[in-house]
Amino acid sequence: MGSERSKTETLNREGAPTIRGRCMCGGVRYEITGPMFDVVHCHCESCRRHSSAAFVTTFNIDKTHFSYTRGTPVLYKSSPDVERTHCGRCGSPISYKNAREFSIFACTLEDLTLVKPQAHIMVGEMLPWLDFGDDLPCFEKGLHGKPPIGHGPSNLPQVSGESVRDNSEKTNAARDNFARDNAA
């Protein structure tokens, strides 16, 4: 009799699934023993810069249900009250944390079929050359607060290249100032 459960998912002592993830080289590994929620495609400049990608897919978890099982990622304070982690050897981004949320980069999961994106966030910073075929709700900023501004990114007014460049310049200047002011 075959198991329906993923090879990367087992049951913990409470009977809930234990979900595993890792960086590209395997030097940093983790387990999640609680539910994942707020699975989103983030289009902000900071996530693009951290991941070297056009957008990232993340999900939130309760930090008490998360533990590293191998290695310790490098912590990077990217701006006031924001901490990001990545593997010090291969560079894979692992997490994002601020006062309200603890997010994991979805592509670090060993089984990506365990997540299904629910929305696009920070679409005001979305690159103008991206084209999506989904009909997910789109939020100007974060997932919570204001209602979506539309459904399906391809149905939104296109963000201009000038707007993306202006935002990148402002974000990069703020990040550079923060790094300079907090240099050890």
Buried (B, 14 or more C-beta within 10 A) or exposed (E): EEEEEBEBBEEBEEEEBBBBBBBEEEBBBBBBBBEBEBBBBBBBBBBBBBBEEEBBBBBBBBEEBBEBEEBEBEEEEBBEEBBBBBBBBEEBBBBBBBEEBBBBBBBBBBBEEBBEBBBBBBBBBBBEEBEBEBEBBBBBBBBEEEEBBBBBBBEBEBBEEEBBEEBBEEBEEEBEEBEEEEEE
